[in-house]
Structure formats: C-alpha cells, structure tokens
Amino acid sequence: MANSNVQFIMIFAILAVTGALIPGSKIVALGQECDGDFQGLITQCTKFVQRQGSQTDPSPECCNVIKTLDVPCVCQHVTDDIQAVIDMAKVAHVAQYCGIPLAHGTTCGSFTIP
C-alpha cells in the first residue's frame, strides 16, 4: 500500500509539473483521471521536481499536496514528454522527504527507483 502511494506521488508530481510547463497538454487531462489535488501539485511542487536547478527539500505545502495523491494511478501515466521536463530522481526525493518513500525497484514511467 505504501509503495503504491509513493509511486502515485511521483507520477502525480511529474504530471502536475508538465501540465504547468506545457499548457493545453494531454498530461493535465490524464492527471485528472487520478485522485488528488493536481492544481495544488502544480502550484506547490513544480519547483522541486523540474529538471533545471538543484535538488532541494520540498515545502510543507508541497508535502501536504503529495499526501492527497493516488500514486499508482499517476505512475501509470508518466510519459516521455513528462520525463523530459521532470527529474524523476527529484520526484523520488520529494516523495521520500514527505514520508512516502518509493520502494527500490519501483518503476514510474521509464524511471526505476535505485
């Protein structure tokens, strides 16, 4: 159960960030098929999972949003387009920091948690 939540959070973060950076993309529509506060994810977590910039710990607001997500659902929707914008290692860091670590070997999109 915890592994599922972590996977969803990672995917959700990716979907949310990509939706914020690629307006009108299908990513937002896909994300809406999963449970969670996707708008909050975009506004609160984008800066922590973008490819550019250094890895930083997420804010408490971002963690609160992450905890609302259906991680397994989100992981199923991670595409190459999403992974082009989101750093999956940063997504894993955010999930772990927020108390939802991804299990080693878990796959989200084409990224496997080391």
C-alpha positions in Angstrom: 0.0 0.0 0.0 2.8 2.4 0.9 4.6 1.6 -2.3 1.5 2.4 -4.3 1.1 5.8 -2.6 4.8 6.6 -3.3 4.5 5.7 -7.0 1.4 7.8 -7.4 3.0 10.8 -5.8 6.0 10.6 -8.1 3.9 10.4 -11.2 1.5 13.0 -9.9 4.3 15.4 -9.4 5.5 14.8 -12.8 2.1 15.2 -14.4 1.5 18.4 -12.5 4.8 20.0 -13.4 4.5 19.1 -17.0 1.0 20.4 -17.1 2.3 23.7 -15.7 5.0 23.9 -18.3 3.1 22.6 -21.3 -0.2 24.4 -21.3 -3.0 22.6 -23.0 -1.1 19.3 -23.0 -2.9 15.9 -22.6 -0.9 15.4 -19.4 -3.3 17.5 -17.3 -6.2 15.6 -18.7 -4.6 12.3 -17.9 -3.8 13.5 -14.4 -7.4 14.4 -13.8 -8.2 10.7 -14.2 -6.4 10.1 -10.9 -7.4 11.2 -7.4 -5.6 14.0 -5.8 -5.1 17.8 -5.7 -3.4 18.3 -9.1 -3.8 22.0 -9.1 -2.1 22.1 -5.7 0.6 19.9 -7.0 1.3 22.3 -9.8 1.4 25.4 -7.6 3.2 23.9 -4.6 5.6 21.3 -6.0 6.7 22.2 -9.5 9.8 24.0 -8.4 11.0 20.9 -6.5 10.9 18.4 -9.4 11.8 20.4 -12.5 14.9 19.2 -14.4 16.6 22.5 -14.1 18.1 23.7 -10.8 19.5 21.8 -7.9 17.7 19.3 -5.7 16.1 20.9 -2.7 13.7 19.7 0.1 10.1 20.4 -0.7 8.0 22.8 1.3 5.4 21.6 3.9 2.7 22.8 1.5 4.1 20.6 -1.2 4.2 17.6 1.1 0.6 18.2 2.1 -0.4 18.1 -1.5 1.7 15.0 -2.2 -0.2 13.1 0.5 -3.5 13.6 -1.3 -2.4 11.8 -4.5 -3.2 8.3 -5.8 0.4 7.5 -6.7 -0.1 4.2 -8.5 -2.6 5.9 -10.9 -0.2 8.7 -11.6 2.8 6.4 -12.3 0.8 4.7 -15.0 0.5 8.0 -16.9 4.2 9.1 -16.9 5.2 9.6 -20.5 8.5 10.5 -22.2 7.1 14.1 -22.5 6.7 14.3 -18.8 10.1 12.8 -18.1 11.6 15.4 -20.5 10.5 18.1 -18.0 10.6 16.4 -14.6 13.6 15.0 -12.9 12.4 11.6 -11.6 15.2 11.4 -9.1 13.9 14.7 -7.7 10.4 13.3 -7.6 11.7 10.3 -5.6 13.4 12.7 -3.2 10.3 14.8 -2.7 8.2 11.6 -2.1 10.7 10.3 0.4 11.1 13.6 2.2 7.3 13.9 2.5 7.2 10.5 4.2 6.2 8.4 1.2 9.4 6.7 0.0 9.4 4.7 -3.2 10.5 1.1 -2.9 13.7 0.1 -4.6 13.0 -1.3 -8.0 9.7 0.6 -8.3 9.1 1.9 -11.9 7.4 5.2 -12.7 7.4 5.9 -16.4 10.8 4.5 -17.6 12.5 5.5 -14.3 13.3 2.8 -11.8 14.0 3.7 -8.2 17.6 2.6 -7.4 
